[in-house]
Amino acid sequence: MGYVDGEVYYTFHAELTEEDFEKMKNVKMVIFDQIFNFPIDKIPDNIISIEFCYFSHFNHPVDSLPSKLESLTLGPCFNHPLDFLPSSLKMLKIQDGIFNYKIDNLPDNLEYLDLGINYRLPIKKFPTNLKTFKIPLSYNSTLKYIPRTLEKLYVPYQFRDAKSVGGKNFGEIKNYFKNNWEFY
């Protein structure tokens, strides 16, 4: 059971009920608390943003998300493939945790990608409209391809003295992004 506050529906750690789904029909965003760990395959199509709290325990597949979803923030316990995200998705953030599946099938409309700090798998294909990418702190694979659409690149602070980042010459990255990159 949860409650509505303006355009946001806040949930608690109980499984969602028909009453919850009915309340969600009048909002745009759903925020799940940290203890929530139930399937979310019946969320109505009017929801454009789903967010799990930073210490969220949620770890279920997300294969049936709302078709109009634009923003998805997953918690640190999430570890399932992301092969069936809606084409409307523009922002994907996976909070620092255990996620470790290939991401070669993300929607082309995705503009913002943050995989947390522990992601290590090689990235072979970026979404064609990606504008902002945060390189994971633990990323140790080669970035063979940086999309031309990228406008902002976040680089882990540990790379501040590095000559290369993911196989790319760091000077080349600095030059390419001019002032549109920064350490975190």
C-alpha positions as CSV (number, residue, x, y, z in Angstrom):
1,M,0.0,0.0,0.0
2,G,1.3,3.4,-0.8
3,Y,0.2,7.0,-1.1
4,V,-0.1,9.8,-3.7
5,D,1.7,13.1,-3.4
6,G,1.0,15.3,-6.4
7,E,2.2,13.5,-9.5
8,V,4.2,10.8,-7.5
9,Y,3.1,7.5,-6.0
10,Y,5.2,6.3,-3.1
11,T,5.1,2.6,-2.3
12,F,6.0,0.7,0.8
13,H,7.4,-2.7,1.3
14,A,4.2,-4.6,0.6
15,E,3.3,-6.3,-2.7
16,L,1.3,-4.1,-5.0
17,T,-2.5,-4.5,-5.0
18,E,-5.2,-3.6,-7.4
19,E,-5.8,-0.5,-5.3
20,D,-2.2,0.6,-5.8
21,F,-2.5,0.1,-9.6
22,E,-5.7,2.2,-9.6
23,K,-4.0,5.0,-7.7
24,M,-1.0,4.9,-10.1
25,K,-3.4,5.8,-13.0
26,N,-3.4,9.4,-11.8
27,V,0.3,10.0,-11.4
28,K,3.4,10.1,-13.7
29,M,6.1,8.7,-11.3
30,V,6.4,5.8,-8.9
31,I,9.1,5.6,-6.2
32,F,9.7,2.3,-4.4
33,D,11.1,2.1,-0.9
34,Q,14.2,0.2,-0.1
35,I,12.5,-3.0,1.2
36,F,10.2,-3.4,-1.8
37,N,11.1,-6.7,-3.7
38,F,8.1,-7.8,-5.7
39,P,7.5,-8.1,-9.5
40,I,6.4,-4.8,-11.2
41,D,4.9,-6.2,-14.3
42,K,1.4,-4.5,-14.0
43,I,2.4,-0.8,-13.7
44,P,0.0,1.3,-15.9
45,D,1.3,2.8,-19.2
46,N,0.8,6.4,-18.0
47,I,3.9,6.1,-15.7
48,I,6.9,7.8,-17.2
49,S,9.4,7.4,-14.3
50,I,10.1,4.5,-12.0
51,E,12.7,4.9,-9.2
52,F,14.0,2.5,-6.6
53,C,15.6,4.0,-3.5
54,Y,19.3,3.9,-3.2
55,F,19.4,0.9,-0.8
56,S,16.6,-0.9,-2.6
57,H,16.4,-4.7,-2.3
58,F,14.5,-5.0,-5.6
59,N,15.8,-7.8,-7.8
60,H,13.1,-9.0,-10.3
61,P,13.1,-8.9,-14.1
62,V,11.9,-5.7,-15.7
63,D,10.6,-7.2,-18.9
64,S,7.1,-5.6,-18.8
65,L,7.6,-1.9,-18.1
66,P,5.1,0.8,-19.1
67,S,5.4,1.6,-22.9
68,K,5.7,5.3,-22.2
69,L,8.5,5.0,-19.6
70,E,11.2,7.6,-20.0
71,S,13.2,7.2,-16.8
72,L,14.3,4.1,-14.8
73,T,16.5,4.1,-11.7
74,L,17.3,0.6,-10.4
75,G,18.8,-0.1,-7.0
76,P,22.0,-1.9,-6.0
77,C,20.5,-5.4,-5.6
78,F,19.2,-5.4,-9.2
79,N,20.9,-8.1,-11.4
80,H,18.7,-9.1,-14.3
81,P,19.1,-8.7,-18.1
82,L,17.9,-5.4,-19.6
83,D,16.9,-6.8,-23.0
84,F,13.3,-5.6,-23.1
85,L,13.3,-2.0,-22.1
86,P,10.7,0.2,-23.7
87,S,11.8,2.2,-26.8
88,S,10.6,5.4,-25.0
89,L,13.3,5.1,-22.3
90,K,15.6,8.2,-22.2
91,M,17.4,7.8,-18.8
92,L,18.7,4.6,-17.2
93,K,20.6,4.6,-13.9
94,I,21.7,1.6,-12.0
95,Q,22.8,2.5,-8.6
96,D,26.1,1.2,-7.3
97,G,25.7,-2.6,-6.8
98,I,25.9,-6.0,-8.4
99,F,24.4,-5.5,-11.9
100,N,26.6,-7.4,-14.3
101,Y,24.7,-8.3,-17.5
102,K,25.6,-7.2,-21.1
103,I,23.9,-4.0,-22.2
104,D,24.2,-4.4,-25.9
105,N,20.5,-4.2,-26.5
106,L,19.5,-0.9,-24.9
107,P,16.8,1.3,-26.6
108,D,18.2,3.7,-29.2
109,N,16.3,6.6,-27.7
110,L,18.3,6.4,-24.4
111,E,20.1,9.7,-23.8
112,Y,21.6,9.1,-20.3
113,L,23.4,6.0,-19.1
114,D,24.8,5.4,-15.6
115,L,25.8,1.8,-14.8
116,G,26.9,2.5,-11.2
117,I,30.5,1.9,-10.0
118,N,30.8,-1.9,-10.3
119,Y,29.9,-2.7,-13.9
120,R,32.8,-4.4,-15.7
121,L,31.6,-6.1,-18.8
122,P,32.7,-4.8,-22.2
123,I,30.3,-2.4,-23.9
124,K,30.1,-3.3,-27.6
125,K,27.1,-1.2,-28.6
126,F,25.8,2.1,-27.3
127,P,22.4,3.5,-28.0
128,T,22.4,5.7,-31.1
129,N,21.1,8.8,-29.3
130,L,23.2,8.6,-26.1
131,K,24.2,12.1,-24.9
132,T,25.6,11.4,-21.4
133,F,27.6,8.4,-20.2
134,K,29.1,7.8,-16.8
135,I,32.0,5.4,-17.1
136,P,31.7,2.9,-14.2
137,L,34.5,3.2,-11.6
138,S,35.4,-0.5,-11.8
139,Y,35.2,-0.6,-15.6
140,N,38.3,-2.2,-17.0
141,S,37.3,-3.1,-20.5
142,T,38.2,-1.2,-23.7
143,L,35.9,1.5,-24.9
144,K,36.3,0.8,-28.6
145,Y,33.5,3.0,-29.7
146,I,32.3,6.3,-28.2
147,P,29.1,7.4,-29.9
148,R,29.3,10.7,-31.8
149,T,26.1,11.9,-30.2
150,L,27.7,11.9,-26.8
151,E,27.8,15.4,-25.3
152,K,28.9,14.7,-21.7
153,L,31.2,12.1,-20.3
154,Y,31.8,11.4,-16.6
155,V,35.2,9.8,-15.9
156,P,36.0,8.1,-12.6
157,Y,38.4,10.3,-10.5
158,Q,40.8,7.4,-10.3
159,F,41.6,8.0,-14.0
160,R,42.7,11.6,-13.4
161,D,46.4,10.8,-14.1
162,A,45.7,8.1,-16.6
163,K,47.1,8.2,-20.1
164,S,44.1,6.3,-21.5
165,V,40.6,5.4,-20.4
166,G,39.2,2.1,-21.6
167,G,41.8,1.9,-24.4
168,K,41.1,5.4,-25.7
169,N,43.9,8.0,-25.5
170,F,42.9,10.3,-22.6
171,G,44.1,13.4,-24.5
172,E,41.8,12.4,-27.4
173,I,38.9,12.1,-25.0
174,K,39.6,15.5,-23.4
175,N,39.9,17.1,-26.9
176,Y,36.7,15.4,-28.2
177,F,34.6,16.5,-25.2
178,K,36.4,19.8,-24.7
179,N,34.8,21.1,-21.4
180,N,31.9,18.6,-21.5
181,W,33.6,15.9,-19.4
182,E,34.4,15.8,-15.7
183,F,35.7,13.6,-12.9
184,Y,33.4,12.1,-10.3
